[in-house]
Amino acid sequence: MAEITPQIVAQHGLSEDEYQRVLHALGREPNLVELGIFSVMWSEHCSYKSSRIHLKKLPTEAPWVICGPGENAGVIDIGDGQAAIFKMESHNHPSYIEPYQGAATGVGGILRDVFTMGARPVANMNALRFGRPDHPKMKSLVQGVVAGIGGYGNCVGVPTVGGETNFHQAYDGNILVNAMTVGIADTDKIFYSAATGIGNPIVYVGSKTGRDGIHGATMASADFDEKSDEKRPTVQVGDPFTEKLLIEACLELMATDAIVAIQDMGAAGLTSSSVEMATNGKAGIILDMDKVPCREEGMTPYEMMLSESQERMLMVLKPGKEAMAEAIFRKWELDFAVIGEVTDTGHMVLTWQGETVCDIPLGPLAEDAPLYDRPALSLAEYKAWAKVKPLGEVPQSTDLGADLLKLMACPDLASRRWIWEQYDSQVGADTLQKSGGDAAVVRIHGTKKALAISTDCTPRYCYADPYEGGKQAVAETYRNISAVGAKPLAITNCLNFANPQRPEIMAQIVEALRGMGDACRALDYPIVSGNVSLYNESKATGGGSAILPTPAIGGVGLMADYEVMATIAFKAEGECLAIIGPSYPELGQSLWLREIHGREDGDPPKVDLGDELFHGEVIRQLIADGAVTAVHDISDGGLLVAIAEMALAGNLGAAIDPMDTAFAFNETQSRYLVTYPADKPLDRSKVPFEKIGTVGGDALVINGQPVKLSALQEANERFFRDWMEG
């Protein structure tokens, strides 16, 4: 084997201190296989070495939480012996290098995390961030990512029901592709990853192992430079049809009593799956590398262990169940091989061609992996570094209607029809609400229950004030789920940040997590799973361009009876339009300020968590009582934008009471818009509302000036249509 030189150590992403820890753990020099295994297991992508210390502060428990962070996905009880299993993960760097396969394998990986635990996937979501539309690479990146998400999800037969897409120059050199999957399982048929039972067989199932994706986890733990295209071989290649077979084969085997433990091969492939299973089971593991199914000639143990080839799983079976399990996987035309067994050594041992090529104690690989409490600026120091200008004087709009048209046409608010029409949102026939509303809603098959799902984050808020931005990302999902009539139960997250070795970036991480934790505690809305993606910055754009801090949140809620679900569309002429919750002249970091005046100034709106909780409960009760006919939360763009979205969804206009600029476009949190019949007014003693207009006509009448719905529709549809056809 190759001699381990300082250059080889550096190429594996290990610092000098970390290499010394490897030497101490082994009591000798590692060989190349062992170095590669330490490299991926100690990568930021697998070990969370810069964030673990802060993640431990997050609230993760509630009576309905069956399994919190630490497994493949989070599990919550949804009653009647059923559980929802869900998680969100990033595939950022691969999607920038190879957008179609990067996005497709992101979807494939998160699907495996969910069905590994015994769930049938029922919904996919995504959260996408792109750079400036006029950036020379951006159009092809958007086209490739959307095609990859659609191509994989559509073929595997899981509906893509919603998500979010934003644009900002901070993502020019490093886009974000975050994928979320939700599945349903029986609470007595949930599978975990702890390898137990000395001598139990370890089996490999799915696709053969190739050379694609080698060092994918390490690549995902480094920032980009101008040679990012040379990293194309580190991007995995997906096959959704094989994944569909794998889902069905795994679920069929899970219906028996054969499985002791199961783990998908995601980041770091066979390495992470085997290490995590043995560590979680407090056992050891021995693998015979000669038995690993390979699709290429002459693959070495180093390549086999570090490959991130897709559609593969590792299982521990009960003794004597191998033949039955093999028959199931052969029936589904998938590979099956017994490649090792559980041991009591506490070591990972690999043999190849009669020799031991790896012998590593498991403790240093996983539980005792490096853990860094990296220096971070205080919030005050961070704000001084960020140099966000004070809001100062804000001019009054001379034409609210003209400003509204411009906002509805901007990339962040433009209709996403071009995107979601490429996704099969109806496969499975259980999708009740898809893209365009506040939350996606998917019926739990064969019941009256439904799950509401939302992905949210406002990165411009997080940059200006990471603490308030972290609170707001959680609160926004809570609001969106409440707005359809569901009870928010738990969240997953995908924490996208730049280089944690910079104290200002570490401040973003620490403060955003603090905000998220406070919001989750106040709203009784725990975090059950998640993913951390760091080093999202690019030297290729010049000057070390960091992304905006983007702690994307995926929320899940439960609806007891989908027949009382709310939607955003105006329903009938003459109904009253009202706003629930107080409004403040908070124009800092608003889309109006950015799009109309080109300014990203001021503090973001504060999140009053008491208001958020109270107004959410009020809105859910109004929906349950049938007292409101349409509901929409107020977020990006403020009040007028929310009214326009309701009007376009219902193809009905409204006459709106006179208002000033701050009332029209502030982004005060914790607010909802509702409509109700004029002859059935809301009870002001129970509901903090203000009537602001009446539904009807074919225009929004704003301060006496009509803005035709047809003009709003044209403005809203224009961006993607012209960009993609141009």
Rosetta blueprint (number, residue, H / E / L):
1 M L
2 A L
3 E L
4 I L
5 T L
6 P H
7 Q H
8 I H
9 V H
10 A H
11 Q H
12 H L
13 G L
14 L L
15 S L
16 E H
17 D H
18 E H
19 Y H
20 Q H
21 R H
22 V H
23 L H
24 H H
25 A H
26 L H
27 G L
28 R L
29 E L
30 P L
31 N L
32 L H
33 V H
34 E H
35 L H
36 G H
37 I H
38 F H
39 S H
40 V H
41 M H
42 W L
43 S L
44 E H
45 H H
46 C H
47 S H
48 Y L
49 K L
50 S L
51 S L
52 R H
53 I H
54 H H
55 L H
56 K L
57 K L
58 L L
59 P L
60 T L
61 E L
62 A L
63 P L
64 W L
65 V E
66 I E
67 C E
68 G L
69 P L
70 G L
71 E L
72 N L
73 A L
74 G E
75 V E
76 I E
77 D E
78 I L
79 G L
80 D L
81 G L
82 Q E
83 A E
84 A E
85 I E
86 F E
87 K E
88 M E
89 E E
90 S E
91 H L
92 N H
93 H H
94 P H
95 S H
96 Y H
97 I H
98 E L
99 P H
100 Y H
101 Q H
102 G H
103 A H
104 A H
105 T H
106 G H
107 V H
108 G H
109 G H
110 I H
111 L H
112 R H
113 D H
114 V H
115 F H
116 T L
117 M L
118 G L
119 A L
120 R E
121 P E
122 V E
123 A E
124 N E
125 M E
126 N E
127 A E
128 L E
129 R E
130 F E
131 G L
132 R L
133 P L
134 D L
135 H L
136 P L
137 K L
138 M H
139 K H
140 S H
141 L H
142 V H
143 Q H
144 G H
145 V H
146 V H
147 A H
148 G H
149 I H
150 G H
151 G H
152 Y H
153 G H
154 N H
155 C H
156 V H
157 G L
158 V L
159 P L
160 T E
161 V E
162 G E
163 G E
164 E E
165 T E
166 N E
167 F E
168 H L
169 Q H
170 A H
171 Y H
172 D L
173 G L
174 N L
175 I L
176 L E
177 V E
178 N E
179 A E
180 M E
181 T E
182 V E
183 G E
184 I E
185 A E
186 D E
187 T L
188 D L
189 K L
190 I L
191 F L
192 Y L
193 S L
194 A L
195 A L
196 T L
197 G L
198 I L
199 G L
200 N L
201 P E
202 I E
203 V E
204 Y E
205 V E
206 G E
207 S L
208 K L
209 T E
210 G L
211 R L
212 D L
213 G L
214 I L
215 H L
216 G H
217 A H
218 T H
219 M H
220 A L
221 S L
222 A L
223 D L
224 F E
225 D L
226 E L
227 K L
228 S H
229 D H
230 E H
231 K H
232 R H
233 P H
234 T H
235 V L
236 Q L
237 V L
238 G L
239 D L
240 P H
241 F H
242 T H
243 E H
244 K H
245 L H
246 L H
247 I H
248 E H
249 A H
250 C H
251 L H
252 E H
253 L H
254 M H
255 A L
256 T L
257 D L
258 A L
259 I E
260 V E
261 A E
262 I E
263 Q E
264 D E
265 M L
266 G L
267 A L
268 A L
269 G H
270 L H
271 T H
272 S H
273 S H
274 S H
275 V H
276 E H
277 M H
278 A H
279 T H
280 N H
281 G L
282 K L
283 A L
284 G E
285 I E
286 I E
287 L E
288 D E
289 M H
290 D H
291 K H
292 V L
293 P L
294 C E
295 R L
296 E L
297 E L
298 G L
299 M L
300 T L
301 P H
302 Y H
303 E H
304 M H
305 M H
306 L H
307 S L
308 E L
309 S L
310 Q L
311 E L
312 R E
313 M E
314 L E
315 M E
316 V E
317 L E
318 K L
319 P L
320 G L
321 K L
322 E H
323 A H
324 M H
325 A H
326 E H
327 A H
328 I H
329 F H
330 R H
331 K H
332 W L
333 E L
334 L L
335 D E
336 F E
337 A E
338 V E
339 I E
340 G E
341 E E
342 V E
343 T E
344 D L
345 T L
346 G L
347 H E
348 M E
349 V E
350 L E
351 T E
352 W E
353 Q L
354 G L
355 E E
356 T E
357 V E
358 C E
359 D E
360 I E
361 P E
362 L H
363 G H
364 P H
365 L H
366 A L
367 E L
368 D L
369 A L
370 P L
371 L L
372 Y L
373 D L
374 R L
375 P L
376 A L
377 L L
378 S L
379 L H
380 A H
381 E H
382 Y H
383 K H
384 A H
385 W H
386 A H
387 K L
388 V L
389 K L
390 P L
391 L L
392 G L
393 E L
394 V L
395 P L
396 Q L
397 S L
398 T L
399 D L
400 L H
401 G H
402 A H
403 D H
404 L H
405 L H
406 K H
407 L H
408 M H
409 A H
410 C L
411 P L
412 D L
413 L L
414 A L
415 S L
416 R L
417 R H
418 W H
419 I H
420 W H
421 E L
422 Q L
423 Y L
424 D L
425 S L
426 Q L
427 V L
428 G L
429 A L
430 D L
431 T E
432 L E
433 Q E
434 K L
435 S L
436 G L
437 G L
438 D L
439 A L
440 A E
441 V E
442 V E
443 R E
444 I L
445 H L
446 G L
447 T L
448 K L
449 K L
450 A E
451 L E
452 A E
453 I E
454 S E
455 T E
456 D E
457 C L
458 T L
459 P H
460 R H
461 Y H
462 C H
463 Y H
464 A H
465 D L
466 P H
467 Y H
468 E H
469 G H
470 G H
471 K H
472 Q H
473 A H
474 V H
475 A H
476 E H
477 T H
478 Y H
479 R H
480 N H
481 I H
482 S H
483 A H
484 V L
485 G L
486 A L
487 K E
488 P E
489 L E
490 A E
491 I E
492 T E
493 N E
494 C E
495 L E
496 N E
497 F L
498 A L
499 N L
500 P L
501 Q L
502 R L
503 P H
504 E H
505 I H
506 M H
507 A H
508 Q H
509 I H
510 V H
511 E H
512 A H
513 L H
514 R H
515 G H
516 M H
517 G H
518 D H
519 A H
520 C H
521 R H
522 A H
523 L H
524 D L
525 Y L
526 P L
527 I E
528 V E
529 S E
530 G E
531 N E
532 V E
533 S E
534 L L
535 Y L
536 N L
537 E E
538 S E
539 K L
540 A L
541 T L
542 G L
543 G L
544 G L
545 S E
546 A E
547 I L
548 L L
549 P L
550 T E
551 P E
552 A E
553 I E
554 G E
555 G E
556 V E
557 G E
558 L E
559 M E
560 A L
561 D L
562 Y H
563 E H
564 V H
565 M L
566 A L
567 T L
568 I L
569 A L
570 F L
571 K L
572 A L
573 E L
574 G L
575 E L
576 C E
577 L E
578 A E
579 I E
580 I E
581 G L
582 P L
583 S L
584 Y L
585 P L
586 E L
587 L L
588 G L
589 Q L
590 S L
591 L H
592 W H
593 L H
594 R H
595 E H
596 I H
597 H H
598 G L
599 R L
600 E L
601 D L
602 G L
603 D L
604 P L
605 P L
606 K L
607 V L
608 D L
609 L H
610 G H
611 D H
612 E H
613 L H
614 F H
615 H H
616 G H
617 E H
618 V H
619 I H
620 R H
621 Q H
622 L H
623 I H
624 A H
625 D L
626 G L
627 A L
628 V L
629 T L
630 A E
631 V E
632 H E
633 D E
634 I L
635 S L
636 D L
637 G L
638 G L
639 L H
640 L H
641 V H
642 A H
643 I H
644 A H
645 E H
646 M H
647 A H
648 L H
649 A H
650 G H
651 N L
652 L L
653 G L
654 A E
655 A E
656 I E
657 D L
658 P L
659 M L
660 D L
661 T H
662 A H
663 F H
664 A H
665 F H
666 N L
667 E L
668 T L
669 Q L
670 S L
671 R L
672 Y E
673 L E
674 V E
675 T E
676 Y E
677 P L
678 A L
679 D L
680 K L
681 P L
682 L L
683 D L
684 R L
685 S L
686 K L
687 V L
688 P L
689 F E
690 E E
691 K E
692 I E
693 G E
694 T E
695 V E
696 G L
697 G L
698 D L
699 A E
700 L E
701 V E
702 I E
703 N L
704 G L
705 Q E
706 P E
707 V E
708 K E
709 L H
710 S H
711 A H
712 L H
713 Q H
714 E H
715 A H
716 N H
717 E H
718 R H
719 F H
720 F H
721 R H
722 D H
723 W H
724 M H
725 E H
726 G L
